[in-house]
Amino acid sequence: MKSIRRRVHDLYADLRSAVGLYPQIESSPLSLDNVEGIPLVESGSAEISCELEARFHNRSRTFSICRWPSVNLYRIKHASIVGDQANIFLPNGKWLRVCPSHEELPIKKVRHPITIGADRLKTPIFHLSGKDHENHGHFLLQHMPRWLAAVDLMRRMNLDFKIFVAKGHSKWQSRYLLKCGVRASQIIECSDGTTHCDDLFYVPQLRRQDACISRPQEYVAMRERFHRPCPKTGPALFLSRKDAPNRLLLNESEAVAQFEKTFGNIRVIELSKTPLDQQVSLISEAPVVISPLGQALTVSLFAKDSVFINLDAGVGPNPWGDAFRDVANICGNQALSLHSQTACTKDGSFIFPPEDLNQMLIKVKRLIQA
Protein backbone atom coordinates (compact mmCIF):
# COMPACT_ATOMS: atom_id res chain seq x y z
CA MET A 1 0.00 0.00 0.00
CA LYS A 2 1.29 3.46 -0.90
CA SER A 3 2.12 5.80 1.96
CA ILE A 4 0.39 9.18 2.30
CA ARG A 5 3.67 10.86 1.36
CA ARG A 6 3.93 8.76 -1.82
CA ARG A 7 0.30 9.54 -2.71
CA VAL A 8 0.88 13.27 -2.27
CA HIS A 9 3.96 13.19 -4.52
CA ASP A 10 2.10 11.14 -7.14
CA LEU A 11 -0.82 13.57 -7.10
CA TYR A 12 1.51 16.57 -7.37
CA ALA A 13 3.29 14.96 -10.34
CA ASP A 14 -0.05 14.19 -12.03
CA LEU A 15 -1.27 17.76 -11.56
CA ARG A 16 1.94 19.22 -12.98
CA SER A 17 1.83 16.81 -15.93
CA ALA A 18 -1.80 17.73 -16.64
CA VAL A 19 -0.77 21.33 -17.33
CA GLY A 20 2.53 20.47 -19.02
CA LEU A 21 4.79 21.42 -16.09
CA TYR A 22 7.42 18.71 -16.48
CA PRO A 23 10.75 18.88 -14.62
CA GLN A 24 13.44 20.93 -16.27
CA ILE A 25 16.50 18.85 -17.11
CA GLU A 26 20.14 19.46 -16.20
CA SER A 27 22.46 17.22 -18.20
CA SER A 28 25.60 19.41 -18.02
CA PRO A 29 25.90 20.16 -14.30
CA LEU A 30 29.64 20.82 -14.03
CA SER A 31 29.20 24.52 -14.74
CA LEU A 32 27.17 24.90 -11.54
CA ASP A 33 28.84 26.15 -8.36
CA ASN A 34 27.34 23.45 -6.15
CA VAL A 35 28.33 20.47 -8.34
CA GLU A 36 31.82 18.99 -8.50
CA GLY A 37 32.69 16.30 -11.04
CA ILE A 38 35.53 14.02 -9.95
CA PRO A 39 36.85 11.86 -12.83
CA LEU A 40 36.28 8.24 -11.86
CA VAL A 41 36.18 5.96 -14.91
CA GLU A 42 37.79 6.47 -18.31
CA SER A 43 35.89 5.30 -21.37
CA GLY A 44 37.08 2.00 -22.76
CA SER A 45 36.24 -1.38 -24.22
CA ALA A 46 37.09 -5.02 -23.63
CA GLU A 47 36.69 -8.27 -25.53
CA ILE A 48 34.73 -10.96 -23.69
CA SER A 49 35.24 -14.56 -24.71
CA CYS A 50 32.08 -16.31 -25.94
CA GLU A 51 33.87 -19.42 -27.13
CA LEU A 52 31.35 -22.00 -25.93
CA GLU A 53 28.42 -20.28 -27.62
CA ALA A 54 30.48 -19.75 -30.78
CA ARG A 55 31.39 -23.44 -30.91
CA PHE A 56 27.77 -24.46 -30.32
CA HIS A 57 26.51 -22.32 -33.21
CA ASN A 58 29.60 -22.85 -35.41
CA ARG A 59 30.40 -19.14 -35.45
CA SER A 60 33.79 -17.80 -36.41
CA ARG A 61 33.61 -14.87 -34.00
CA THR A 62 34.41 -16.06 -30.50
CA PHE A 63 34.01 -12.86 -28.49
CA SER A 64 31.68 -9.97 -27.77
CA ILE A 65 32.75 -6.40 -27.06
CA CYS A 66 31.81 -4.49 -23.93
CA ARG A 67 32.10 -0.70 -24.20
CA TRP A 68 31.58 1.85 -21.44
CA PRO A 69 31.68 5.66 -21.23
CA SER A 70 33.75 7.94 -19.04
CA VAL A 71 32.02 8.48 -15.70
CA ASN A 72 32.35 11.09 -12.96
CA LEU A 73 31.72 10.86 -9.26
CA TYR A 74 29.45 13.87 -8.72
CA ARG A 75 29.57 15.65 -5.40
CA ILE A 76 26.47 17.81 -5.02
CA LYS A 77 25.75 20.30 -2.27
CA HIS A 78 22.15 20.78 -1.15
CA ALA A 79 20.42 18.33 -3.46
CA SER A 80 16.88 17.01 -3.14
CA ILE A 81 16.19 13.30 -3.66
CA VAL A 82 12.66 12.29 -4.58
CA GLY A 83 10.87 8.95 -4.46
CA ASP A 84 12.11 5.40 -4.20
CA GLN A 85 13.98 5.81 -7.50
CA ALA A 86 15.80 8.68 -5.78
CA ASN A 87 15.77 11.14 -8.67
CA ILE A 88 18.11 14.02 -7.90
CA PHE A 89 17.05 17.65 -8.11
CA LEU A 90 19.68 20.38 -7.93
CA PRO A 91 19.34 23.65 -5.97
CA ASN A 92 18.36 25.36 -9.24
CA GLY A 93 15.24 23.15 -9.31
CA LYS A 94 16.36 21.04 -12.29
CA TRP A 95 16.37 17.26 -12.50
CA LEU A 96 19.90 15.86 -12.82
CA ARG A 97 19.88 13.54 -15.84
CA VAL A 98 23.35 12.18 -16.52
CA CYS A 99 22.68 8.42 -16.25
CA PRO A 100 21.71 6.19 -19.20
CA SER A 101 18.84 4.78 -17.15
CA HIS A 102 17.25 8.25 -17.07
CA GLU A 103 16.76 8.09 -20.83
CA GLU A 104 14.47 5.10 -20.22
CA LEU A 105 12.35 6.96 -17.64
CA PRO A 106 9.31 8.89 -18.94
CA ILE A 107 9.64 12.46 -17.74
CA LYS A 108 5.95 12.62 -16.79
CA LYS A 109 6.65 9.91 -14.18
CA VAL A 110 9.44 11.85 -12.48
CA ARG A 111 8.11 13.19 -9.20
CA HIS A 112 9.00 16.76 -8.31
CA PRO A 113 10.35 17.61 -4.83
CA ILE A 114 7.94 18.92 -2.21
CA THR A 115 9.63 21.06 0.44
CA ILE A 116 6.89 20.85 3.07
CA GLY A 117 7.47 17.82 5.27
CA ALA A 118 10.73 16.86 3.56
CA ASP A 119 13.39 14.92 5.45
CA ARG A 120 16.91 16.29 5.77
CA LEU A 121 20.24 14.47 5.94
CA LYS A 122 23.33 16.38 7.05
CA THR A 123 25.74 13.44 6.89
CA PRO A 124 27.43 12.73 3.51
CA ILE A 125 25.34 10.34 1.41
CA PHE A 126 26.34 7.93 -1.37
CA HIS A 127 23.36 7.45 -3.69
CA LEU A 128 22.66 3.79 -4.55
CA SER A 129 19.09 3.72 -5.75
CA GLY A 130 17.60 4.42 -9.17
CA LYS A 131 15.55 2.87 -11.93
CA ASP A 132 14.78 -0.86 -11.50
CA HIS A 133 16.39 -0.90 -8.04
CA GLU A 134 13.82 -3.49 -6.87
CA ASN A 135 15.12 -6.18 -9.23
CA HIS A 136 18.07 -8.32 -8.08
CA GLY A 137 19.46 -8.49 -11.60
CA HIS A 138 19.41 -4.74 -12.20
CA PHE A 139 20.74 -4.04 -8.71
CA LEU A 140 23.71 -6.39 -9.08
CA LEU A 141 24.54 -5.71 -12.72
CA GLN A 142 23.80 -1.97 -12.97
CA HIS A 143 23.78 -0.43 -9.49
CA MET A 144 26.42 -2.35 -7.51
CA PRO A 145 29.14 -1.48 -10.07
CA ARG A 146 28.51 2.20 -9.27
CA TRP A 147 29.51 1.58 -5.66
CA LEU A 148 32.46 -0.69 -6.47
CA ALA A 149 33.89 1.84 -8.92
CA ALA A 150 33.77 4.57 -6.27
CA VAL A 151 34.54 2.68 -3.06
CA ASP A 152 38.30 3.36 -2.95
CA LEU A 153 37.88 7.07 -3.71
CA MET A 154 35.09 7.44 -1.15
CA ARG A 155 37.21 5.83 1.54
CA ARG A 156 40.22 7.98 0.72
CA MET A 157 38.07 11.03 1.41
CA ASN A 158 37.85 9.82 5.00
CA LEU A 159 34.21 10.82 5.34
CA ASP A 160 31.67 9.36 7.73
CA PHE A 161 29.19 8.67 4.92
CA LYS A 162 26.04 6.60 4.58
CA ILE A 163 24.83 4.56 1.59
CA PHE A 164 21.34 5.44 0.45
CA VAL A 165 19.25 2.49 -0.86
CA ALA A 166 15.61 2.24 -1.89
CA LYS A 167 12.89 2.15 0.73
CA GLY A 168 11.83 -1.39 1.61
CA HIS A 169 14.83 -3.05 -0.05
CA SER A 170 17.70 -2.65 2.42
CA LYS A 171 17.09 -6.12 3.90
CA TRP A 172 18.14 -7.96 0.75
CA GLN A 173 20.41 -5.32 -0.80
CA SER A 174 22.45 -5.12 2.41
CA ARG A 175 23.34 -8.82 2.05
CA TYR A 176 25.31 -8.00 -1.09
CA LEU A 177 26.74 -4.76 0.26
CA LEU A 178 27.99 -6.43 3.46
CA LYS A 179 29.92 -8.95 1.36
CA CYS A 180 31.52 -5.98 -0.42
CA GLY A 181 32.90 -4.44 2.73
CA VAL A 182 30.06 -2.11 3.72
CA ARG A 183 29.12 -1.92 7.39
CA ALA A 184 25.47 -2.45 8.30
CA SER A 185 25.47 0.89 10.13
CA GLN A 186 26.32 2.66 6.85
CA ILE A 187 23.16 1.55 5.04
CA ILE A 188 20.02 3.69 5.24
CA GLU A 189 16.80 3.69 3.25
CA CYS A 190 15.56 6.65 1.29
CA SER A 191 12.11 8.10 1.81
CA ASP A 192 9.31 7.65 -0.71
CA GLY A 193 8.86 11.42 -0.52
CA THR A 194 11.48 14.20 -0.61
CA THR A 195 14.82 14.16 1.21
CA HIS A 196 17.19 17.12 1.25
CA CYS A 197 20.87 16.09 1.30
CA ASP A 198 23.54 18.58 2.36
CA ASP A 199 26.35 16.55 0.78
CA LEU A 200 25.46 13.97 -1.90
CA PHE A 201 27.76 11.67 -3.88
CA TYR A 202 26.42 10.18 -7.09
CA VAL A 203 27.84 7.88 -9.76
CA PRO A 204 25.81 7.22 -12.95
CA GLN A 205 25.62 3.68 -14.26
CA LEU A 206 28.85 2.55 -15.93
CA ARG A 207 27.22 1.52 -19.20
CA ARG A 208 26.24 2.95 -22.53
CA GLN A 209 22.63 3.69 -23.38
CA ASP A 210 22.50 0.73 -25.78
CA ALA A 211 24.04 -1.74 -23.30
CA CYS A 212 22.76 -3.70 -20.31
CA ILE A 213 26.01 -4.17 -18.37
CA SER A 214 28.89 -2.13 -17.01
CA ARG A 215 32.63 -2.54 -17.48
CA PRO A 216 34.01 -6.00 -16.60
CA GLN A 217 36.27 -5.23 -13.65
CA GLU A 218 33.40 -4.48 -11.25
CA TYR A 219 31.90 -7.93 -11.93
CA VAL A 220 35.27 -9.55 -11.32
CA ALA A 221 35.48 -7.62 -8.04
CA MET A 222 32.08 -8.97 -7.00
CA ARG A 223 33.06 -12.51 -7.96
CA GLU A 224 36.17 -12.25 -5.79
CA ARG A 225 34.02 -11.21 -2.82
CA PHE A 226 31.24 -13.78 -3.34
CA HIS A 227 32.87 -16.92 -4.76
CA ARG A 228 34.05 -19.75 -2.53
CA PRO A 229 36.83 -21.69 -4.29
CA CYS A 230 36.03 -25.39 -4.07
CA PRO A 231 35.93 -28.56 -6.19
CA LYS A 232 32.96 -28.92 -8.56
CA THR A 233 31.55 -31.82 -6.56
CA GLY A 234 27.99 -30.56 -6.14
CA PRO A 235 24.97 -31.39 -8.30
CA ALA A 236 24.15 -29.53 -11.48
CA LEU A 237 21.55 -26.86 -10.70
CA PHE A 238 18.28 -25.91 -12.34
CA LEU A 239 17.16 -22.45 -11.20
CA SER A 240 13.38 -22.52 -11.22
CA ARG A 241 11.21 -19.55 -12.20
CA LYS A 242 8.02 -21.03 -10.74
CA ASP A 243 8.12 -18.29 -8.10
CA ALA A 244 8.28 -15.51 -10.73
CA PRO A 245 5.25 -13.39 -11.75
CA ASN A 246 6.00 -13.61 -15.49
CA ARG A 247 8.41 -14.90 -18.14
CA LEU A 248 7.85 -18.48 -17.03
CA LEU A 249 9.10 -21.63 -18.70
CA LEU A 250 5.65 -23.16 -19.05
CA ASN A 251 6.92 -26.71 -19.39
CA GLU A 252 9.59 -26.37 -16.74
CA SER A 253 9.08 -29.92 -15.39
CA GLU A 254 9.79 -31.32 -18.87
CA ALA A 255 12.92 -29.15 -19.15
CA VAL A 256 14.10 -30.39 -15.75
CA ALA A 257 13.61 -33.99 -16.90
CA GLN A 258 15.72 -33.38 -20.01
CA PHE A 259 18.42 -31.65 -17.92
CA GLU A 260 18.54 -34.62 -15.52
CA LYS A 261 18.59 -37.09 -18.41
CA THR A 262 21.69 -35.40 -19.83
CA PHE A 263 23.63 -34.32 -16.74
CA GLY A 264 22.57 -36.90 -14.16
CA ASN A 265 22.84 -35.63 -10.60
CA ILE A 266 20.83 -32.39 -10.51
CA ARG A 267 19.03 -30.21 -7.99
CA VAL A 268 16.17 -27.77 -8.60
CA ILE A 269 16.15 -24.64 -6.44
CA GLU A 270 14.12 -21.45 -6.14
CA LEU A 271 16.44 -18.60 -5.19
CA SER A 272 13.66 -16.75 -3.36
CA LYS A 273 13.56 -19.65 -0.88
CA THR A 274 17.33 -20.14 -0.65
CA PRO A 275 19.45 -18.00 1.74
CA LEU A 276 22.29 -16.09 0.08
CA ASP A 277 25.10 -18.02 1.78
CA GLN A 278 23.52 -21.29 0.66
CA GLN A 279 23.18 -19.90 -2.87
CA VAL A 280 26.87 -19.07 -2.90
CA SER A 281 27.83 -22.55 -1.69
CA LEU A 282 25.58 -24.35 -4.18
CA ILE A 283 26.65 -22.22 -7.13
CA SER A 284 30.34 -22.45 -6.23
CA GLU A 285 30.14 -26.26 -6.18
CA ALA A 286 27.91 -26.69 -9.26
CA PRO A 287 29.61 -27.80 -12.49
CA VAL A 288 26.59 -26.74 -14.59
CA VAL A 289 23.81 -24.22 -13.92
CA ILE A 290 20.75 -23.84 -16.15
CA SER A 291 17.91 -21.33 -15.90
CA PRO A 292 15.19 -19.69 -17.95
CA LEU A 293 16.17 -16.11 -18.80
CA GLY A 294 15.85 -13.90 -15.72
CA GLN A 295 17.54 -12.34 -12.73
CA ALA A 296 18.47 -15.77 -11.31
CA LEU A 297 21.34 -15.88 -13.80
CA THR A 298 23.17 -13.17 -11.85
CA VAL A 299 24.38 -16.02 -9.61
CA SER A 300 27.21 -16.44 -12.12
CA LEU A 301 28.80 -13.68 -10.00
CA PHE A 302 29.23 -16.37 -7.31
CA ALA A 303 30.99 -18.85 -9.59
CA LYS A 304 34.19 -19.66 -11.42
CA ASP A 305 34.86 -22.55 -13.80
CA SER A 306 31.18 -23.46 -14.09
CA VAL A 307 28.95 -23.69 -17.17
CA PHE A 308 25.86 -21.47 -17.36
CA ILE A 309 23.02 -22.21 -19.77
CA ASN A 310 20.31 -19.63 -20.43
CA LEU A 311 17.00 -20.91 -21.81
CA ASP A 312 15.19 -18.27 -23.85
CA ALA A 313 12.22 -17.93 -26.16
CA GLY A 314 12.35 -17.22 -29.87
CA VAL A 315 15.37 -17.39 -32.12
CA GLY A 316 17.63 -14.83 -30.43
CA PRO A 317 19.67 -12.93 -29.78
CA ASN A 318 18.24 -11.23 -26.70
CA PRO A 319 20.14 -8.25 -25.19
CA TRP A 320 19.64 -9.50 -21.63
CA GLY A 321 20.49 -13.06 -22.61
CA ASP A 322 23.74 -11.75 -24.08
CA ALA A 323 24.32 -9.69 -20.92
CA PHE A 324 23.95 -12.68 -18.57
CA ARG A 325 26.18 -14.73 -20.89
CA ASP A 326 28.84 -12.03 -20.87
CA VAL A 327 28.82 -11.58 -17.08
CA ALA A 328 29.22 -15.33 -16.59
CA ASN A 329 32.14 -15.37 -19.01
CA ILE A 330 33.71 -12.29 -17.40
CA CYS A 331 33.68 -14.12 -14.06
CA GLY A 332 35.67 -17.05 -15.42
CA ASN A 333 32.86 -19.38 -16.46
CA GLN A 334 31.57 -20.68 -19.79
CA ALA A 335 28.10 -19.58 -20.86
CA LEU A 336 25.67 -19.72 -23.74
CA SER A 337 22.02 -19.16 -24.62
CA LEU A 338 19.73 -21.81 -26.04
CA HIS A 339 16.64 -20.60 -27.89
CA SER A 340 13.35 -22.47 -28.08
CA GLN A 341 12.41 -21.33 -31.60
CA THR A 342 8.91 -20.78 -30.15
CA ALA A 343 7.05 -17.52 -29.54
CA CYS A 344 6.39 -16.19 -26.07
CA THR A 345 3.10 -15.07 -24.56
CA LYS A 346 2.23 -11.46 -23.68
CA ASP A 347 3.92 -11.85 -20.28
CA GLY A 348 7.07 -13.35 -21.78
CA SER A 349 6.34 -16.97 -20.89
CA PHE A 350 7.22 -19.73 -23.35
CA ILE A 351 7.51 -23.46 -24.02
CA PHE A 352 10.82 -25.12 -24.86
CA PRO A 353 10.15 -28.27 -26.94
CA PRO A 354 11.66 -31.09 -24.86
CA GLU A 355 13.02 -33.06 -27.82
CA ASP A 356 14.85 -30.00 -29.13
CA LEU A 357 16.19 -29.18 -25.68
CA ASN A 358 17.44 -32.73 -25.28
CA GLN A 359 19.48 -32.54 -28.48
CA MET A 360 20.87 -29.13 -27.53
CA LEU A 361 21.90 -30.26 -24.04
CA ILE A 362 23.62 -33.34 -25.45
CA LYS A 363 25.62 -31.08 -27.76
CA VAL A 364 26.53 -28.72 -24.88
CA LYS A 365 27.72 -31.66 -22.78
CA ARG A 366 29.85 -32.96 -25.63
CA LEU A 367 31.43 -29.52 -26.14
CA ILE A 368 32.30 -28.94 -22.47
CA GLN A 369 33.78 -32.41 -22.17
CA ALA A 370 35.88 -32.09 -25.32
C-alpha positions, 0 to 999 in steps of 0.5 A: 500500500502506498504511503500518504507521502507517496500519494501526495507526490504522485498527485503533485506529479499528475497535476503538474503533468496535466498542465505540461509542467514537467521537470526541467533537465540538467544534463551538463551540471559541471558549470554549476557552483554546487556540483563537483565532477571528480573523474572516476572511470575512463571510457574503454572497451574489452573483448569478452570470450564467448567461445562455448556459444560460438562453438555451439553455433559454429560461429567464427567470431568467439568474443563480444565487445563491452564498451563503457563511457567515461564516468564522474563521481558527482559531489552535489551540495544541497540536493533534493532526492525524490521517491524510491527511485531517488531522482536528484534535483539540484538547488536550481530546481532542475532534474539531474539527468546524466545516467543512461537509465534516465533516458528510459524513464518517462519524464511525466513519471518523475516526481517533483520535490515537495519542500513541506514535510521533507526529510533532511540528511546532514551526513554525507550520502552515497546514492545507490538507488535508481531505476529498477532498483527493486530487481536483483538483476538490475541491482547487481549488474547496474547499481552495484558497479557504481559503488564498487567503482567509487569505493576506494575514492570514497574511503580515501576522502575519510568521510563518515558517509552513509549509503542510500538504498531504496525504501523497503529493499535494504534487507536484501540489498544489504546482504550483497553490500555487506559482502563488499565491505560495507558496514550495516550501520552505513546503510540507510533507506531513502524516503518515498517522498522528498529528502534534502541532502547537504552533501550527496555523492552520485555515480551514474551507471557505468554503461552505454545507453544501448548496453545492459552491463557495465565494465568487466572489472566491477563484476570480477570484483564482485566474484572475488568477494562472493565466490568460494573456491572449491571442487565442482563436486555438487549437483548440477543446478536448475534455477526454477522460475516457478516463483516468478510473476511472469516470463515463465518456462511453461513446461519447466518440469519437462525441461528439468527432466531433459536436464537430468537425463543429460547431466545426471545428478541435478538439484532444482532450487528457487532462489527466493527460498534459498538464503544467500550463503547457501546460494553461494555454496551451491553455485560455487560447487555446481559444475553446470547451472541452467535457468530460464532467462531472468535475474536468477542468472546473476548467480554467475557472479558467485561462480568460477569454472562453471557452465551457465546455460540460459533458456530463452524464447524465440530465435535470439539474440536477446540483449539481456540473454547476451548480458547474462552470458557475458557476465558469466564469461567475465567471471571465469565461467563458460556460458551460452544461450539456447533458444526455443524457436517458439514464440512467447506469450504477452507476459514473456512466458514460453515453451521449450520443446523437450526433444529439441532441448534434449538434443541441444543439451547433449551437444553442450555436454559434448562440447564442455567435455571435449 
